[in-house]
C-alpha cells in the first residue's frame, strides 16, 4: 500500500523514517520531493569529471550525457517500509531520465545516488537544491527480517554520501 501525505508525515515526525533536511513544501499527495545535492560526476570516456554546483555554478546536461548526482536529503527507510525513487515529471518532459534503479530497500540509510541522462537535443539545467525527484513509500506486509546492510547481503551502498559510482565487481553478481 502506498503511503499518502499524512502517513508519510507521521512516519517522519515519529522518527520511524528519516528525510533531512526536509522542507515543508516537499510533501506531495503520496510522495516527497527530493532535491539535488551539491556535486555531480559527469561521465567521460575514462571515468568521471566532478562538477560542484555551488562553486562551479549550474550544469547544463547535454543530449546523451550521463551524470551521477545525489539527493540533498539523507534518507533512512525503516524495516516496515520500502521506497521508490522517481524523476519529476517536469524534468522528464524536458527529456531527462532519472534513476533507473530507484528501488530503496527497508533498512537503507544515506543520500540517494541519482543516475541522470538527457534524451533531448536541448540541455537540461541542473542546479544545487532544485527539485530533482520524488520518493514514494510503501508498507511491507510485515517487517523484513534482513534489512539492507545486514550481514551476508553484500549491501555496497549503505551510508552513502554524494554521488557514488558502481561498486559492483565485474564478473561477480552485485
C-alpha positions in Angstrom: 0.0 0.0 0.0 1.4 3.4 -1.0 1.5 5.9 1.9 -0.4 9.2 1.5 0.9 12.5 2.7 -0.5 12.2 6.3 1.1 8.8 6.7 4.5 10.0 5.3 4.3 12.9 7.7 3.6 10.6 10.6 6.4 8.2 9.7 8.9 11.2 9.7 7.5 13.1 12.7 7.5 9.9 14.8 11.2 9.2 13.8 10.5 5.9 12.1 11.6 7.3 8.7 14.2 10.0 8.2 14.4 12.5 5.5 16.6 15.6 6.3 16.8 18.4 5.7 13.1 18.4 4.8 11.3 21.5 3.6 7.6 21.8 4.3 6.9 22.2 0.5 8.4 18.7 -0.1 5.1 17.0 0.8 3.1 15.8 -2.2 -0.2 13.8 -2.1 1.6 10.4 -2.0 5.3 11.3 -2.1 8.0 13.6 -1.0 10.0 15.9 -3.4 13.8 15.4 -3.1 16.4 18.0 -4.1 19.7 17.8 -6.0 22.8 17.9 -3.8 26.0 19.8 -4.5 28.2 17.5 -6.6 27.8 15.9 -10.0 30.1 13.3 -11.5 29.8 13.7 -15.3 30.7 10.6 -17.3 33.6 10.9 -19.7 35.4 8.4 -21.8 37.8 7.4 -19.0 35.9 8.0 -15.8 34.0 11.0 -14.4 34.7 14.7 -14.1 33.5 16.4 -10.9 31.3 19.5 -11.2 30.5 21.4 -8.0 27.1 23.1 -8.5 27.8 25.7 -5.8 31.4 26.6 -6.7 31.2 26.0 -10.5 27.6 27.1 -10.9 24.7 25.3 -12.7 25.5 22.5 -15.1 23.8 22.0 -18.4 23.3 18.3 -19.1 23.6 17.9 -22.8 22.0 15.3 -25.0 23.2 11.8 -24.4 25.3 12.8 -21.5 25.2 10.7 -18.3 25.9 12.1 -14.8 25.7 10.9 -11.3 24.3 13.2 -8.6 22.9 12.7 -5.1 20.0 13.9 -3.2 20.5 16.8 -0.8 18.5 14.8 1.7 19.7 12.0 3.9 17.1 9.2 3.8 16.5 6.3 6.3 13.9 3.7 5.4 12.5 1.7 8.4 12.2 -2.1 8.2 8.4 -1.9 7.7 8.6 0.3 4.6 10.2 0.2 1.1 10.5 3.2 -1.2 10.6 4.0 -4.9 12.6 7.0 -6.3 11.2 8.5 -9.5 12.0 11.6 -11.5 10.0 14.7 -11.5 7.5 14.9 -14.4 8.6 18.5 -15.3 12.2 17.3 -15.9 11.1 14.2 -17.8 9.1 16.5 -20.1 12.4 18.2 -20.9 14.0 14.9 -21.8 15.8 13.9 -18.6 15.7 10.3 -17.4 16.3 10.0 -13.7 17.2 7.0 -11.5 16.5 3.8 -13.4 17.5 1.9 -10.3 15.1 3.6 -8.0 14.2 0.8 -5.5 15.1 1.7 -1.9 15.2 -1.3 0.4 14.0 -1.4 4.0 16.9 -0.5 6.2 18.6 1.8 3.7 20.5 4.8 5.0 22.2 7.5 3.1 22.0 10.1 0.3 20.4 8.5 -2.8 22.6 8.4 -5.9 20.8 9.8 -8.9 21.6 8.4 -12.4 20.7 11.2 -14.9 20.6 11.1 -18.7 19.3 13.6 -21.2 17.5 12.3 -24.2 16.5 15.7 -25.6 18.6 17.8 -28.0 18.1 20.7 -25.6 20.4 20.9 -22.5 18.7 20.4 -19.1 19.8 22.9 -16.4 20.8 21.3 -13.1 21.4 23.4 -10.0 22.0 22.8 -6.4 18.8 22.4 -4.3 16.5 22.1 -7.3 13.6 19.6 -7.0 15.0 16.6 -8.9 12.9 13.6 -7.9 10.3 12.2 -5.6 10.2 9.3 -3.2 7.2 7.1 -2.6 6.9 4.9 0.5 5.1 1.6 0.6 4.1 -0.6 3.6 5.5 -4.1 3.7 3.2 -7.0 4.6 5.5 -7.5 7.7 8.8 -6.1 8.9 11.7 -7.6 6.9 14.0 -9.9 8.7 17.2 -8.9 6.9 17.1 -5.2 6.1 19.6 -3.6 3.7 23.0 -3.6 5.3 22.5 -6.9 7.1 25.4 -9.4 7.1 25.5 -11.6 4.0 23.5 -9.3 1.8 26.5 -7.6 0.1 25.0 -4.1 0.6 27.5 -1.9 -1.2 25.9 1.5 -0.7 24.8 1.8 3.0 25.6 5.2 4.5 26.4 6.7 1.0 27.1 10.4 0.8 27.4 12.3 -2.5 27.2 10.6 -5.9 28.6 7.0 -5.6 29.9 5.2 -8.6 29.2 1.5 -9.1 30.8 -0.7 -6.5 29.9 -4.0 -8.3 32.8 -6.1 -9.2 32.9 -7.2 -12.9 32.4 -11.0 -13.2 30.7 -11.3 -9.8 27.0 -10.8 -9.1 26.2 -7.5 -7.3 
